[in-house]
Amino acid sequence: DIVSNLQRVPPLLTDLYQFTMAYAYWRAGRHQEPAVFELFFRDNPFGGGFSIFAGLDDCLLFLQSFHFTDEDVDFLRSVLPPATDPAFFQFLRGLDCSGVTVRSVPEGTLVFARVPLMEVEGPLAVVQLLETSLLCLVNYASLVCSNAARFRLAAGPSRRLVEMGLRRAQGPDGGLTASRYTHVGGFDLTSNVQAGFLFGIPVAGTMAHSYVTSFTSLEEVYPRTLATVNGDPVDFISLTKVWLSHVSGLLEAEPGKIREDELAAFLSYAVSYPHNFLPVIDSYSVGCSGLLNFCAVALALCELGYQPVGVRLDSGDLCRQSVDVRRVFRLCRKHFSIPAFDSLIIMATNNISEQSMAELNKKNEIDVVGVGTHLVTCTKQPSLGCVYKLVEVRGRPRMKSSEDPEKSTVPGRKAVYRLVGADGHAFLDLVCLGAEASPQAGVPLSCFPLGCDGSVVTPAQVTCLFQEVFTKGQVRVVMTAPTFIY
Amino acid sequence: DIVSNLQRVPPLLTDLYQFTMAYAYWRAGRHQEPAVFELFFRDNPFGGGFSIFAGLDDCLLFLQSFHFTDEDVDFLRSVLPPATDPAFFQFLRGLDCSGVTVRSVPEGTLVFARVPLMEVEGPLAVVQLLETSLLCLVNYASLVCSNAARFRLAAGPSRRLVEMGLRRAQGPDGGLTASRYTHVGGFDLTSNVQAGFLFGIPVAGTMAHSYVTSFTSLEEVYPRTLATVNGDPVDFISLTKVWLSHVSGLLEAEPGKIREDELAAFLSYAVSYPHNFLPVIDSYSVGCSGLLNFCAVALALCELGYQPVGVRLDSGDLCRQSVDVRRVFRLCRKHFSIPAFDSLIIMATNNISEQSMAELNKKNEIDVVGVGTHLVTCTKQPSLGCVYKLVEVRGRPRMKSSEDPEKSTVPGRKAVYRLVGADGHAFLDLVCLGAEASPQAGVPLSCFPLGCDGSVVTPAQVTCLFQEVFTKGQVRVVMTAPTFIY
């Protein structure tokens, strides 16, 4: 389950300075002072206009299980300065988040730069210690979720999208986090089995080139028969060879270029998984070999009553090839009167970026797109700069000025409202001080967008974006199925 | 220990198609056929001329513990097609790497594109199942290690480098992997406590802006006395105030701009850790406040016999400020005759990239550089494209052609030799077929660099880069302290 997975985030996975600061607070007797930190980012990622907030579930599980073991404390004793009072380690040993309360926008919410996403309130030393871990859990989750949403927008609503970036992800957990939050951001499936296991995301996949190239001849195919859906075994190799000659004739192919080793691979897969036949057809040559071998095996499957699934293209001009492949499918369907060929899907993979995804909206016949590297590593901008800033201590607003004016912070606790117009569309996220009266539907309101003149707006509807999700150590809202709120 | 950490890489952290392929091999009775895969990348990262191979330790621990639990197998039963023969799950349940042998270049080796880094030999179904996990463990480790090496080259050999990217890393483990392998690549320290705990990397850190901005007045400072190194307690606040007036006079500062809340933060830290005083001095203004407060506290510490450590700059023009800060340190040293001020270090942090690191070689006084986002996420190129390609089955060389010629593979098992010239410098990595005779020192040799004409070279020394590191399920070479072989 998710909890056992998330127990991997130990409280030592943080920066050393959190402990030296916690010590100085403790030494000064300030560790119990009520403090409030705010989590936000300064710029939308990928040069875009929005982000998706994600990682809240992970944060809540982290907070819930936050405590230091004897082993943790022993290690801290060895790395903190020798001047550290031994009683501080006793204090750490007894620490948990029972004094911490978190208000947050819901998992999967569309959010914007400079608007607070999460407010963490509790004893100064504790909420200080949480900083790095919370940022680590929110930053990448939100980044990769936002990236997935951009791929989804580029792909349009109907194309099916498969995340398959595990091998290029930034570490094993980078891959797991990617699979989880790209699903929240709009991907349908993942290749990552562990993500299916832990998070219930549908998994997909059939074969790689190595499978195809591992075969050398038809001698390797076993079993050599396949039962019809009604049960009678048929010599599947001979049947496929007959279909291959029909297809070769129809397409005027050069029989010498059709690779028997590839055919052996396809046959072996088909006899193993006759209901799930979707081979990769470009291990050698799509036009001269892979497509012909696919059609032959698929036609044989159809004859025995099975529905072949489709093909995967993994190199070259994917759009052009998909058009060629579809044309052949239609030709076979018509010539051999096989309606099952109308339902074949074409899957495309090969270093797809957000831009190349958008280009797939040109003429093509691709039904499913698999995306790896650019999706999971967020090539265009591989980090989201969420920060965690102190805004209040003992009821007093705090701020940071800076040599860089844009790194200054806005002091005080905030409330965030999403204002919706008469047309049902949100038009403004309003940040107020927590102490200010909340805006009211139908009541005109002055607001001051950053860098613009003030203006008066009248919301038809007002939603408070913050929810109290963690109250004095207890998870309040259990997010079951995170949804991307478009 | 490392083993308990690495047990987090479960064998389900792989692509689904590895299982569908393994099933098809098993069904055809081919699962035990001896097969060889090769791991390599096609282009050096960051547009550079080299990479550092890393992640081998993780791979060996993964291979050593590779097996499926009942729970894993139950999950696979639920996601593989219903046609899957139940006996296959029994087969998976009994699987391990006892038939697998790995040859590899050593951890931390300088390596080049298209040269095999690792050769994995074993039963076809098993070595197929290992693909995604091994790639995931090598790709990011090698990428971030190479990135660290580039930062180290840009920084020069003497500047101390601190990795502090955890909060921006791609997931919790992305951060841990980054801390580990940037240390291999040439970083001295990390802020990541868990990385210190698991891998023994020295950890560093003192305070953040939130610590400074949490203070509002000198009333919050406690204890208000500090003992001299000989033991007598002194009113540390009064002492520092005297020094502050001296420093203000010397630097002709405007007393009204010196922030007492910042002074309170520095004092509180100094009384807690008098031997480890290194505050961040730009929470408000370096020149008008932070630097003066630092000097006052540091001079008071010196008077009591302590050595203050230095300052951290986290915004603005780091080079220019470091020069200003050093000038003030020298002025104080001279005017107050405090030799301890000669040893103060200046640490700089603030979104350092490889390029801005190189620019730090202009006039500046920075001793220590902390690097986060650009280091750990490898902004310039956030993924290394290592691939894992089948090169031999049952003694027969295998290759993949492709619609993209550069995605074709070189068939057959290889040997890799590093050729060293008479001057002691390596000049060529030679890839041969495994069956070919190895090159001999002093014997002229024809070689054919990719894309160039052949030429004849005479190595003074020949090193075989591959070592057998895993033999039939057993780790052969335990890599203790990985070193970056420049």
Interface residues (C-beta under 8 A of the other chain):
Chain A: R8 V9 P10 L12 L13 T14 D15 L16 Y17 Q18 F19 T20 M21 Y23 A24 Y25 R27 A28 G29 R30 A35 F37 D72 F75 L76 V79 P81 P82 A83 T84 L124 Q128 E131 T132 S133 L135 C136 L137 N139 Y140 A141 V144 M164 L166 R167 R168 A169 Q170 G171 P172 D173 G174 G175 L176 T177 A178 S191 N192 V193 Q194 G196 F197 V203 A204 G205 T206 M207 A208 H209 S210 Y211 V212 T213 S214 T216 E220 V221 Y222 P223 S268 Y269 V271 S272 Y273 P274 H275 N276 D282 S283 Y284 S285 V286 S315 G316 D317 Q321 N350 T373 T377 C378 T379 Q381 P382 S383 L384 G385 C386 Y388 K389 L390 V393 R396 R398 M399 K400 S401 S402 E403 D404 K407
Chain B: R8 V9 P10 L12 L13 T14 D15 L16 Y17 Q18 F19 T20 M21 Y23 A24 Y25 R27 A28 G29 R30 A35 F37 D72 F75 L76 V79 P81 P82 A83 T84 L124 Q128 E131 T132 S133 L135 C136 L137 N139 Y140 A141 V144 M164 L166 R167 R168 A169 Q170 G171 P172 D173 G174 G175 L176 T177 A178 S191 N192 V193 Q194 G196 F197 V203 A204 G205 T206 M207 A208 H209 S210 Y211 V212 T213 S214 T216 E220 V221 Y222 P223 S268 Y269 V271 S272 Y273 P274 H275 N276 D282 S283 Y284 S285 V286 S315 G316 D317 Q321 N350 T373 T377 C378 T379 Q381 P382 S383 L384 G385 C386 Y388 K389 L390 V393 R396 R398 M399 K400 S401 S402 E403 D404 K407
